[in-house]
Amino acid sequence: MTVIKDRVIPKEEFMKLLFTKIDGVDTHELSMWLKSQTNDQWVVVPKAFGDLAIKLIDFLNDKNFLAGEKEC
């Protein structure tokens, strides 16, 4: 089982991000910044993507496509 490790990003890094973006930070910049601050361990995806992924997993599970071993 994978354990999700919580990360602490120093306040100074947030300040650098905020003060270097005069017009604000868009979602893409924020997601790429988070990815870079966590050595690619955390990424941000749109909620709709997560919803579709769960639906696909549920569908595949219902059809027994995710079964580890098939009965003969």
mmCIF file of the N, C-alpha and C atoms, coordinates in Angstrom:
data_MODEL
# 
_entry.id   MODEL 
# 
loop_
_atom_site.group_PDB 
_atom_site.id 
_atom_site.type_symbol 
_atom_site.label_atom_id 
_atom_site.label_alt_id 
_atom_site.label_comp_id 
_atom_site.label_asym_id 
_atom_site.label_entity_id 
_atom_site.label_seq_id 
_atom_site.pdbx_PDB_ins_code 
_atom_site.Cartn_x 
_atom_site.Cartn_y 
_atom_site.Cartn_z 
_atom_site.occupancy 
_atom_site.B_iso_or_equiv 
_atom_site.pdbx_formal_charge 
_atom_site.auth_seq_id 
_atom_site.auth_comp_id 
_atom_site.auth_asym_id 
_atom_site.auth_atom_id 
_atom_site.pdbx_PDB_model_num 
ATOM 1   N N  . MET A 1 1  ? 0.843   -1.185  0.000   1.00 0.00 ? 1  MET A N  1 
ATOM 2   C CA . MET A 1 1  ? 0.000   0.000   0.000   1.00 0.00 ? 1  MET A CA 1 
ATOM 3   C C  . MET A 1 1  ? 0.888   1.248   0.000   1.00 0.00 ? 1  MET A C  1 
ATOM 4   N N  . THR A 1 2  ? 0.542   2.211   -0.791  1.00 0.00 ? 2  THR A N  1 
ATOM 5   C CA . THR A 1 2  ? 1.289   3.452   -0.877  1.00 0.00 ? 2  THR A CA 1 
ATOM 6   C C  . THR A 1 2  ? 0.851   4.404   0.229   1.00 0.00 ? 2  THR A C  1 
ATOM 7   N N  . VAL A 1 3  ? 1.811   4.973   0.927   1.00 0.00 ? 3  VAL A N  1 
ATOM 8   C CA . VAL A 1 3  ? 1.524   5.947   1.970   1.00 0.00 ? 3  VAL A CA 1 
ATOM 9   C C  . VAL A 1 3  ? 1.757   7.335   1.374   1.00 0.00 ? 3  VAL A C  1 
ATOM 10  N N  . ILE A 1 4  ? 0.762   8.202   1.518   1.00 0.00 ? 4  ILE A N  1 
ATOM 11  C CA . ILE A 1 4  ? 0.886   9.562   1.006   1.00 0.00 ? 4  ILE A CA 1 
ATOM 12  C C  . ILE A 1 4  ? 1.566   10.417  2.070   1.00 0.00 ? 4  ILE A C  1 
ATOM 13  N N  . LYS A 1 5  ? 2.744   10.901  1.733   1.00 0.00 ? 5  LYS A N  1 
ATOM 14  C CA . LYS A 1 5  ? 3.529   11.700  2.662   1.00 0.00 ? 5  LYS A CA 1 
ATOM 15  C C  . LYS A 1 5  ? 3.147   13.167  2.535   1.00 0.00 ? 5  LYS A C  1 
ATOM 16  N N  . ASP A 1 6  ? 2.815   13.767  3.651   1.00 0.00 ? 6  ASP A N  1 
ATOM 17  C CA . ASP A 1 6  ? 2.494   15.186  3.660   1.00 0.00 ? 6  ASP A CA 1 
ATOM 18  C C  . ASP A 1 6  ? 3.787   15.971  3.485   1.00 0.00 ? 6  ASP A C  1 
ATOM 19  N N  . ARG A 1 7  ? 3.723   17.054  2.761   1.00 0.00 ? 7  ARG A N  1 
ATOM 20  C CA . ARG A 1 7  ? 4.919   17.869  2.502   1.00 0.00 ? 7  ARG A CA 1 
ATOM 21  C C  . ARG A 1 7  ? 4.749   19.247  3.131   1.00 0.00 ? 7  ARG A C  1 
ATOM 22  N N  . VAL A 1 8  ? 5.827   19.814  3.592   1.00 0.00 ? 8  VAL A N  1 
ATOM 23  C CA . VAL A 1 8  ? 5.825   21.176  4.120   1.00 0.00 ? 8  VAL A CA 1 
ATOM 24  C C  . VAL A 1 8  ? 6.663   22.030  3.175   1.00 0.00 ? 8  VAL A C  1 
ATOM 25  N N  . ILE A 1 9  ? 6.039   23.083  2.663   1.00 0.00 ? 9  ILE A N  1 
ATOM 26  C CA . ILE A 1 9  ? 6.733   24.013  1.776   1.00 0.00 ? 9  ILE A CA 1 
ATOM 27  C C  . ILE A 1 9  ? 6.943   25.306  2.562   1.00 0.00 ? 9  ILE A C  1 
ATOM 28  N N  . PRO A 1 10 ? 8.166   25.777  2.656   1.00 0.00 ? 10 PRO A N  1 
ATOM 29  C CA . PRO A 1 10 ? 8.448   26.987  3.447   1.00 0.00 ? 10 PRO A CA 1 
ATOM 30  C C  . PRO A 1 10 ? 7.651   28.203  2.956   1.00 0.00 ? 10 PRO A C  1 
ATOM 31  N N  . LYS A 1 11 ? 7.271   29.054  3.893   1.00 0.00 ? 11 LYS A N  1 
ATOM 32  C CA . LYS A 1 11 ? 6.527   30.272  3.558   1.00 0.00 ? 11 LYS A CA 1 
ATOM 33  C C  . LYS A 1 11 ? 7.270   31.127  2.552   1.00 0.00 ? 11 LYS A C  1 
ATOM 34  N N  . GLU A 1 12 ? 8.590   31.113  2.645   1.00 0.00 ? 12 GLU A N  1 
ATOM 35  C CA . GLU A 1 12 ? 9.386   31.925  1.741   1.00 0.00 ? 12 GLU A CA 1 
ATOM 36  C C  . GLU A 1 12 ? 9.141   31.546  0.280   1.00 0.00 ? 12 GLU A C  1 
ATOM 37  N N  . GLU A 1 13 ? 8.921   30.259  0.034   1.00 0.00 ? 13 GLU A N  1 
ATOM 38  C CA . GLU A 1 13 ? 8.657   29.799  -1.330  1.00 0.00 ? 13 GLU A CA 1 
ATOM 39  C C  . GLU A 1 13 ? 7.305   30.310  -1.825  1.00 0.00 ? 13 GLU A C  1 
ATOM 40  N N  . PHE A 1 14 ? 6.309   30.329  -0.940  1.00 0.00 ? 14 PHE A N  1 
ATOM 41  C CA . PHE A 1 14 ? 5.010   30.899  -1.314  1.00 0.00 ? 14 PHE A CA 1 
ATOM 42  C C  . PHE A 1 14 ? 5.154   32.379  -1.641  1.00 0.00 ? 14 PHE A C  1 
ATOM 43  N N  . MET A 1 15 ? 5.938   33.072  -0.825  1.00 0.00 ? 15 MET A N  1 
ATOM 44  C CA . MET A 1 15 ? 6.116   34.498  -1.041  1.00 0.00 ? 15 MET A CA 1 
ATOM 45  C C  . MET A 1 15 ? 6.795   34.766  -2.384  1.00 0.00 ? 15 MET A C  1 
ATOM 46  N N  . LYS A 1 16 ? 7.805   33.963  -2.720  1.00 0.00 ? 16 LYS A N  1 
ATOM 47  C CA . LYS A 1 16 ? 8.466   34.116  -4.023  1.00 0.00 ? 16 LYS A CA 1 
ATOM 48  C C  . LYS A 1 16 ? 7.459   33.946  -5.149  1.00 0.00 ? 16 LYS A C  1 
ATOM 49  N N  . LEU A 1 17 ? 6.617   32.928  -5.034  1.00 0.00 ? 17 LEU A N  1 
ATOM 50  C CA . LEU A 1 17 ? 5.610   32.678  -6.072  1.00 0.00 ? 17 LEU A CA 1 
ATOM 51  C C  . LEU A 1 17 ? 4.663   33.873  -6.203  1.00 0.00 ? 17 LEU A C  1 
ATOM 52  N N  . LEU A 1 18 ? 4.140   34.328  -5.083  1.00 0.00 ? 18 LEU A N  1 
ATOM 53  C CA . LEU A 1 18 ? 3.162   35.416  -5.113  1.00 0.00 ? 18 LEU A CA 1 
ATOM 54  C C  . LEU A 1 18 ? 3.743   36.735  -5.602  1.00 0.00 ? 18 LEU A C  1 
ATOM 55  N N  . PHE A 1 19 ? 4.943   37.049  -5.162  1.00 0.00 ? 19 PHE A N  1 
ATOM 56  C CA . PHE A 1 19 ? 5.506   38.354  -5.497  1.00 0.00 ? 19 PHE A CA 1 
ATOM 57  C C  . PHE A 1 19 ? 6.184   38.405  -6.861  1.00 0.00 ? 19 PHE A C  1 
ATOM 58  N N  . THR A 1 20 ? 6.391   37.264  -7.500  1.00 0.00 ? 20 THR A N  1 
ATOM 59  C CA . THR A 1 20 ? 6.956   37.289  -8.851  1.00 0.00 ? 20 THR A CA 1 
ATOM 60  C C  . THR A 1 20 ? 5.863   37.299  -9.910  1.00 0.00 ? 20 THR A C  1 
ATOM 61  N N  . LYS A 1 21 ? 4.623   37.105  -9.499  1.00 0.00 ? 21 LYS A N  1 
ATOM 62  C CA . LYS A 1 21 ? 3.489   37.097  -10.426 1.00 0.00 ? 21 LYS A CA 1 
ATOM 63  C C  . LYS A 1 21 ? 2.625   38.331  -10.166 1.00 0.00 ? 21 LYS A C  1 
ATOM 64  N N  . ILE A 1 22 ? 2.885   39.385  -10.901 1.00 0.00 ? 22 ILE A N  1 
ATOM 65  C CA . ILE A 1 22 ? 2.217   40.663  -10.672 1.00 0.00 ? 22 ILE A CA 1 
ATOM 66  C C  . ILE A 1 22 ? 0.710   40.576  -10.895 1.00 0.00 ? 22 ILE A C  1 
ATOM 67  N N  . ASP A 1 23 ? 0.291   39.865  -11.950 1.00 0.00 ? 23 ASP A N  1 
ATOM 68  C CA . ASP A 1 23 ? -1.129  39.800  -12.291 1.00 0.00 ? 23 ASP A CA 1 
ATOM 69  C C  . ASP A 1 23 ? -1.863  38.638  -11.633 1.00 0.00 ? 23 ASP A C  1 
ATOM 70  N N  . GLY A 1 24 ? -1.201  37.902  -10.779 1.00 0.00 ? 24 GLY A N  1 
ATOM 71  C CA . GLY A 1 24 ? -1.829  36.753  -10.131 1.00 0.00 ? 24 GLY A CA 1 
ATOM 72  C C  . GLY A 1 24 ? -1.240  35.458  -10.651 1.00 0.00 ? 24 GLY A C  1 
ATOM 73  N N  . VAL A 1 25 ? -1.685  34.362  -10.072 1.00 0.00 ? 25 VAL A N  1 
ATOM 74  C CA . VAL A 1 25 ? -1.174  33.041  -10.419 1.00 0.00 ? 25 VAL A CA 1 
ATOM 75  C C  . VAL A 1 25 ? -2.332  32.236  -10.999 1.00 0.00 ? 25 VAL A C  1 
ATOM 76  N N  . ASP A 1 26 ? -2.149  31.730  -12.214 1.00 0.00 ? 26 ASP A N  1 
ATOM 77  C CA . ASP A 1 26 ? -3.223  30.901  -12.784 1.00 0.00 ? 26 ASP A CA 1 
ATOM 78  C C  . ASP A 1 26 ? -3.073  29.457  -12.304 1.00 0.00 ? 26 ASP A C  1 
ATOM 79  N N  . THR A 1 27 ? -4.074  28.657  -12.546 1.00 0.00 ? 27 THR A N  1 
ATOM 80  C CA . THR A 1 27 ? -4.090  27.289  -12.026 1.00 0.00 ? 27 THR A CA 1 
ATOM 81  C C  . THR A 1 27 ? -2.962  26.438  -12.597 1.00 0.00 ? 27 THR A C  1 
ATOM 82  N N  . HIS A 1 28 ? -2.607  26.667  -13.845 1.00 0.00 ? 28 HIS A N  1 
ATOM 83  C CA . HIS A 1 28 ? -1.508  25.898  -14.433 1.00 0.00 ? 28 HIS A CA 1 
ATOM 84  C C  . HIS A 1 28 ? -0.188  26.227  -13.743 1.00 0.00 ? 28 HIS A C  1 
ATOM 85  N N  . GLU A 1 29 ? 0.078   27.527  -13.557 1.00 0.00 ? 29 GLU A N  1 
ATOM 86  C CA . GLU A 1 29 ? 1.308   27.933  -12.871 1.00 0.00 ? 29 GLU A CA 1 
ATOM 87  C C  . GLU A 1 29 ? 1.354   27.364  -11.456 1.00 0.00 ? 29 GLU A C  1 
ATOM 88  N N  . LEU A 1 30 ? 0.221   27.402  -10.764 1.00 0.00 ? 30 LEU A N  1 
ATOM 89  C CA . LEU A 1 30 ? 0.171   26.887  -9.401  1.00 0.00 ? 30 LEU A CA 1 
ATOM 90  C C  . LEU A 1 30 ? 0.421   25.384  -9.363  1.00 0.00 ? 30 LEU A C  1 
ATOM 91  N N  . SER A 1 31 ? -0.169  24.663  -10.297 1.00 0.00 ? 31 SER A N  1 
ATOM 92  C CA . SER A 1 31 ? 0.029   23.213  -10.310 1.00 0.00 ? 31 SER A CA 1 
ATOM 93  C C  . SER A 1 31 ? 1.472   22.853  -10.655 1.00 0.00 ? 31 SER A C  1 
ATOM 94  N N  . MET A 1 32 ? 2.074   23.550  -11.601 1.00 0.00 ? 32 MET A N  1 
ATOM 95  C CA . MET A 1 32 ? 3.465   23.284  -11.958 1.00 0.00 ? 32 MET A CA 1 
ATOM 96  C C  . MET A 1 32 ? 4.403   23.667  -10.808 1.00 0.00 ? 32 MET A C  1 
ATOM 97  N N  . TRP A 1 33 ? 4.077   24.745  -10.107 1.00 0.00 ? 33 TRP A N  1 
ATOM 98  C CA . TRP A 1 33 ? 4.877   25.154  -8.958  1.00 0.00 ? 33 TRP A CA 1 
ATOM 99  C C  . TRP A 1 33 ? 4.819   24.094  -7.856  1.00 0.00 ? 33 TRP A C  1 
ATOM 100 N N  . LEU A 1 34 ? 3.620   23.592  -7.554  1.00 0.00 ? 34 LEU A N  1 
ATOM 101 C CA . LEU A 1 34 ? 3.483   22.562  -6.525  1.00 0.00 ? 34 LEU A CA 1 
ATOM 102 C C  . LEU A 1 34 ? 4.259   21.302  -6.905  1.00 0.00 ? 34 LEU A C  1 
ATOM 103 N N  . LYS A 1 35 ? 4.164   20.930  -8.164  1.00 0.00 ? 35 LYS A N  1 
ATOM 104 C CA . LYS A 1 35 ? 4.908   19.759  -8.649  1.00 0.00 ? 35 LYS A CA 1 
ATOM 105 C C  . LYS A 1 35 ? 6.412   19.966  -8.449  1.00 0.00 ? 35 LYS A C  1 
ATOM 106 N N  . SER A 1 36 ? 6.911   21.140  -8.775  1.00 0.00 ? 36 SER A N  1 
ATOM 107 C CA . SER A 1 36 ? 8.348   21.399  -8.641  1.00 0.00 ? 36 SER A CA 1 
ATOM 108 C C  . SER A 1 36 ? 8.780   21.468  -7.178  1.00 0.00 ? 36 SER A C  1 
ATOM 109 N N  . GLN A 1 37 ? 7.922   21.966  -6.307  1.00 0.00 ? 37 GLN A N  1 
ATOM 110 C CA . GLN A 1 37 ? 8.265   22.082  -4.891  1.00 0.00 ? 37 GLN A CA 1 
ATOM 111 C C  . GLN A 1 37 ? 8.266   20.729  -4.180  1.00 0.00 ? 37 GLN A C  1 
ATOM 112 N N  . THR A 1 38 ? 7.627   19.730  -4.773  1.00 0.00 ? 38 THR A N  1 
ATOM 113 C CA . THR A 1 38 ? 7.523   18.409  -4.130  1.00 0.00 ? 38 THR A CA 1 
ATOM 114 C C  . THR A 1 38 ? 8.266   17.333  -4.911  1.00 0.00 ? 38 THR A C  1 
ATOM 115 N N  . ASN A 1 39 ? 9.194   17.744  -5.768  1.00 0.00 ? 39 ASN A N  1 
ATOM 116 C CA . ASN A 1 39 ? 9.977   16.792  -6.571  1.00 0.00 ? 39 ASN A CA 1 
ATOM 117 C C  . ASN A 1 39 ? 9.079   15.822  -7.332  1.00 0.00 ? 39 ASN A C  1 
ATOM 118 N N  . ASP A 1 40 ? 8.052   16.335  -7.954  1.00 0.00 ? 40 ASP A N  1 
ATOM 119 C CA . ASP A 1 40 ? 7.106   15.575  -8.775  1.00 0.00 ? 40 ASP A CA 1 
ATOM 120 C C  . ASP A 1 40 ? 6.294   14.549  -7.987  1.00 0.00 ? 40 ASP A C  1 
ATOM 121 N N  . GLN A 1 41 ? 6.263   14.655  -6.662  1.00 0.00 ? 41 GLN A N  1 
ATOM 122 C CA . GLN A 1 41 ? 5.479   13.713  -5.865  1.00 0.00 ? 41 GLN A CA 1 
ATOM 123 C C  . GLN A 1 41 ? 4.010   14.133  -5.768  1.00 0.00 ? 41 GLN A C  1 
ATOM 124 N N  . TRP A 1 42 ? 3.720   15.399  -5.941  1.00 0.00 ? 42 TRP A N  1 
ATOM 125 C CA . TRP A 1 42 ? 2.343   15.900  -5.912  1.00 0.00 ? 42 TRP A CA 1 
ATOM 126 C C  . TRP A 1 42 ? 2.059   16.605  -7.235  1.00 0.00 ? 42 TRP A C  1 
ATOM 127 N N  . VAL A 1 43 ? 0.916   16.308  -7.796  1.00 0.00 ? 43 VAL A N  1 
ATOM 128 C CA . VAL A 1 43 ? 0.462   16.983  -9.007  1.00 0.00 ? 43 VAL A CA 1 
ATOM 129 C C  . VAL A 1 43 ? -0.980  17.413  -8.809  1.00 0.00 ? 43 VAL A C  1 
ATOM 130 N N  . VAL A 1 44 ? -1.401  18.384  -9.584  1.00 0.00 ? 44 VAL A N  1 
ATOM 131 C CA . VAL A 1 44 ? -2.766  18.886  -9.516  1.00 0.00 ? 44 VAL A CA 1 
ATOM 132 C C  . VAL A 1 44 ? -3.443  18.566  -10.841 1.00 0.00 ? 44 VAL A C  1 
ATOM 133 N N  . VAL A 1 45 ? -4.608  17.957  -10.746 1.00 0.00 ? 45 VAL A N  1 
ATOM 134 C CA . VAL A 1 45 ? -5.394  17.678  -11.943 1.00 0.00 ? 45 VAL A CA 1 
ATOM 135 C C  . VAL A 1 45 ? -6.803  18.235  -11.733 1.00 0.00 ? 45 VAL A C  1 
ATOM 136 N N  . PRO A 1 46 ? -7.493  18.567  -12.803 1.00 0.00 ? 46 PRO A N  1 
ATOM 137 C CA . PRO A 1 46 ? -8.862  19.044  -12.654 1.00 0.00 ? 46 PRO A CA 1 
ATOM 138 C C  . PRO A 1 46 ? -9.753  17.974  -12.011 1.00 0.00 ? 46 PRO A C  1 
ATOM 139 N N  . LYS A 1 47 ? -10.716 18.406  -11.216 1.00 0.00 ? 47 LYS A N  1 
ATOM 140 C CA . LYS A 1 47 ? -11.632 17.487  -10.549 1.00 0.00 ? 47 LYS A CA 1 
ATOM 141 C C  . LYS A 1 47 ? -12.342 16.600  -11.560 1.00 0.00 ? 47 LYS A C  1 
ATOM 142 N N  . ALA A 1 48 ? -12.703 17.142  -12.703 1.00 0.00 ? 48 ALA A N  1 
ATOM 143 C CA . ALA A 1 48 ? -13.399 16.349  -13.725 1.00 0.00 ? 48 ALA A CA 1 
ATOM 144 C C  . ALA A 1 48 ? -12.559 15.147  -14.159 1.00 0.00 ? 48 ALA A C  1 
ATOM 145 N N  . PHE A 1 49 ? -11.243 15.308  -14.228 1.00 0.00 ? 49 PHE A N  1 
ATOM 146 C CA . PHE A 1 49 ? -10.364 14.204  -14.583 1.00 0.00 ? 49 PHE A CA 1 
ATOM 147 C C  . PHE A 1 49 ? -10.436 13.106  -13.525 1.00 0.00 ? 49 PHE A C  1 
ATOM 148 N N  . GLY A 1 50 ? -10.380 13.501  -12.265 1.00 0.00 ? 50 GLY A N  1 
ATOM 149 C CA . GLY A 1 50 ? -10.487 12.536  -11.176 1.00 0.00 ? 50 GLY A CA 1 
ATOM 150 C C  . GLY A 1 50 ? -11.824 11.810  -11.195 1.00 0.00 ? 50 GLY A C  1 
ATOM 151 N N  . ASP A 1 51 ? -12.898 12.553  -11.446 1.00 0.00 ? 51 ASP A N  1 
ATOM 152 C CA . ASP A 1 51 ? -14.227 11.940  -11.523 1.00 0.00 ? 51 ASP A CA 1 
ATOM 153 C C  . ASP A 1 51 ? -14.300 10.901  -12.636 1.00 0.00 ? 51 ASP A C  1 
ATOM 154 N N  . LEU A 1 52 ? -13.748 11.241  -13.807 1.00 0.00 ? 52 LEU A N  1 
ATOM 155 C CA . LEU A 1 52 ? -13.754 10.297  -14.932 1.00 0.00 ? 52 LEU A CA 1 
ATOM 156 C C  . LEU A 1 52 ? -12.895 9.075   -14.638 1.00 0.00 ? 52 LEU A C  1 
ATOM 157 N N  . ALA A 1 53 ? -11.768 9.278   -13.987 1.00 0.00 ? 53 ALA A N  1 
ATOM 158 C CA . ALA A 1 53 ? -10.898 8.150   -13.647 1.00 0.00 ? 53 ALA A CA 1 
ATOM 159 C C  . ALA A 1 53 ? -11.610 7.184   -12.705 1.00 0.00 ? 53 ALA A C  1 
ATOM 160 N N  . ILE A 1 54 ? -12.320 7.714   -11.717 1.00 0.00 ? 54 ILE A N  1 
ATOM 161 C CA . ILE A 1 54 ? -13.073 6.866   -10.788 1.00 0.00 ? 54 ILE A CA 1 
ATOM 162 C C  . ILE A 1 54 ? -14.183 6.115   -11.520 1.00 0.00 ? 54 ILE A C  1 
ATOM 163 N N  . LYS A 1 55 ? -14.879 6.800   -12.421 1.00 0.00 ? 55 LYS A N  1 
ATOM 164 C CA . LYS A 1 55 ? -15.931 6.130   -13.199 1.00 0.00 ? 55 LYS A CA 1 
ATOM 165 C C  . LYS A 1 55 ? -15.355 5.001   -14.047 1.00 0.00 ? 55 LYS A C  1 
ATOM 166 N N  . LEU A 1 56 ? -14.197 5.231   -14.654 1.00 0.00 ? 56 LEU A N  1 
ATOM 167 C CA . LEU A 1 56 ? -13.554 4.202   -15.461 1.00 0.00 ? 56 LEU A CA 1 
ATOM 168 C C  . LEU A 1 56 ? -13.156 3.004   -14.592 1.00 0.00 ? 56 LEU A C  1 
ATOM 169 N N  . ILE A 1 57 ? -12.573 3.273   -13.444 1.00 0.00 ? 57 ILE A N  1 
ATOM 170 C CA . ILE A 1 57 ? -12.184 2.188   -12.537 1.00 0.00 ? 57 ILE A CA 1 
ATOM 171 C C  . ILE A 1 57 ? -13.410 1.401   -12.093 1.00 0.00 ? 57 ILE A C  1 
ATOM 172 N N  . ASP A 1 58 ? -14.489 2.099   -11.735 1.00 0.00 ? 58 ASP A N  1 
ATOM 173 C CA . ASP A 1 58 ? -15.723 1.413   -11.339 1.00 0.00 ? 58 ASP A CA 1 
ATOM 174 C C  . ASP A 1 58 ? -16.263 0.554   -12.473 1.00 0.00 ? 58 ASP A C  1 
ATOM 175 N N  . PHE A 1 59 ? -16.256 1.094   -13.692 1.00 0.00 ? 59 PHE A N  1 
ATOM 176 C CA . PHE A 1 59 ? -16.738 0.347   -14.851 1.00 0.00 ? 59 PHE A CA 1 
ATOM 177 C C  . PHE A 1 59 ? -15.903 -0.913  -15.077 1.00 0.00 ? 59 PHE A C  1 
ATOM 178 N N  . LEU A 1 60 ? -14.583 -0.749  -15.075 1.00 0.00 ? 60 LEU A N  1 
ATOM 179 C CA . LEU A 1 60 ? -13.694 -1.893  -15.284 1.00 0.00 ? 60 LEU A CA 1 
ATOM 180 C C  . LEU A 1 60 ? -13.848 -2.929  -14.168 1.00 0.00 ? 60 LEU A C  1 
ATOM 181 N N  . ASN A 1 61 ? -14.050 -2.467  -12.951 1.00 0.00 ? 61 ASN A N  1 
ATOM 182 C CA . ASN A 1 61 ? -14.242 -3.368  -11.831 1.00 0.00 ? 61 ASN A CA 1 
ATOM 183 C C  . ASN A 1 61 ? -15.563 -4.138  -11.977 1.00 0.00 ? 61 ASN A C  1 
ATOM 184 N N  . ASP A 1 62 ? -16.617 -3.432  -12.395 1.00 0.00 ? 62 ASP A N  1 
ATOM 185 C CA . ASP A 1 62 ? -17.918 -4.080  -12.603 1.00 0.00 ? 62 ASP A CA 1 
ATOM 186 C C  . ASP A 1 62 ? -17.847 -5.161  -13.673 1.00 0.00 ? 62 ASP A C  1 
ATOM 187 N N  . LYS A 1 63 ? -17.003 -4.952  -14.668 1.00 0.00 ? 63 LYS A N  1 
ATOM 188 C CA . LYS A 1 63 ? -16.858 -5.914  -15.768 1.00 0.00 ? 63 LYS A CA 1 
ATOM 189 C C  . LYS A 1 63 ? -15.789 -6.961  -15.463 1.00 0.00 ? 63 LYS A C  1 
ATOM 190 N N  . ASN A 1 64 ? -15.230 -6.908  -14.266 1.00 0.00 ? 64 ASN A N  1 
ATOM 191 C CA . ASN A 1 64 ? -14.175 -7.834  -13.816 1.00 0.00 ? 64 ASN A CA 1 
ATOM 192 C C  . ASN A 1 64 ? -12.892 -7.722  -14.641 1.00 0.00 ? 64 ASN A C  1 
ATOM 193 N N  . PHE A 1 65 ? -12.648 -6.580  -15.236 1.00 0.00 ? 65 PHE A N  1 
ATOM 194 C CA . PHE A 1 65 ? -11.412 -6.370  -15.985 1.00 0.00 ? 65 PHE A CA 1 
ATOM 195 C C  . PHE A 1 65 ? -10.229 -6.087  -15.067 1.00 0.00 ? 65 PHE A C  1 
ATOM 196 N N  . LEU A 1 66 ? -10.506 -5.760  -13.806 1.00 0.00 ? 66 LEU A N  1 
ATOM 197 C CA . LEU A 1 66 ? -9.433  -5.436  -12.880 1.00 0.00 ? 66 LEU A CA 1 
ATOM 198 C C  . LEU A 1 66 ? -9.104  -6.612  -11.962 1.00 0.00 ? 66 LEU A C  1 
ATOM 199 N N  . ALA A 1 67 ? -9.747  -7.735  -12.186 1.00 0.00 ? 67 ALA A N  1 
ATOM 200 C CA . ALA A 1 67 ? -9.486  -8.907  -11.346 1.00 0.00 ? 67 ALA A CA 1 
ATOM 201 C C  . ALA A 1 67 ? -8.048  -9.370  -11.540 1.00 0.00 ? 67 ALA A C  1 
ATOM 202 N N  . GLY A 1 68 ? -7.379  -9.654  -10.441 1.00 0.00 ? 68 GLY A N  1 
ATOM 203 C CA . GLY A 1 68 ? -5.980  -10.095 -10.507 1.00 0.00 ? 68 GLY A CA 1 
ATOM 204 C C  . GLY A 1 68 ? -5.837  -11.457 -11.164 1.00 0.00 ? 68 GLY A C  1 
ATOM 205 N N  . GLU A 1 69 ? -6.713  -12.371 -10.837 1.00 0.00 ? 69 GLU A N  1 
ATOM 206 C CA . GLU A 1 69 ? -6.662  -13.701 -11.410 1.00 0.00 ? 69 GLU A CA 1 
ATOM 207 C C  . GLU A 1 69 ? -8.058  -14.052 -11.904 1.00 0.00 ? 69 GLU A C  1 
ATOM 208 N N  . LYS A 1 70 ? -8.122  -14.608 -13.087 1.00 0.00 ? 70 LYS A N  1 
ATOM 209 C CA . LYS A 1 70 ? -9.399  -15.017 -13.653 1.00 0.00 ? 70 LYS A CA 1 
ATOM 210 C C  . LYS A 1 70 ? -9.619  -16.492 -13.374 1.00 0.00 ? 70 LYS A C  1 
ATOM 211 N N  . GLU A 1 71 ? -10.850 -16.836 -13.048 1.00 0.00 ? 71 GLU A N  1 
ATOM 212 C CA . GLU A 1 71 ? -11.176 -18.242 -12.827 1.00 0.00 ? 71 GLU A CA 1 
ATOM 213 C C  . GLU A 1 71 ? -11.355 -18.935 -14.164 1.00 0.00 ? 71 GLU A C  1 
ATOM 214 N N  . CYS A 1 72 ? -10.864 -20.153 -14.262 1.00 0.00 ? 72 CYS A N  1 
ATOM 215 C CA . CYS A 1 72 ? -10.982 -20.913 -15.505 1.00 0.00 ? 72 CYS A CA 1 
ATOM 216 C C  . CYS A 1 72 ? -12.100 -21.927 -15.394 1.00 0.00 ? 72 CYS A C  1 
# 
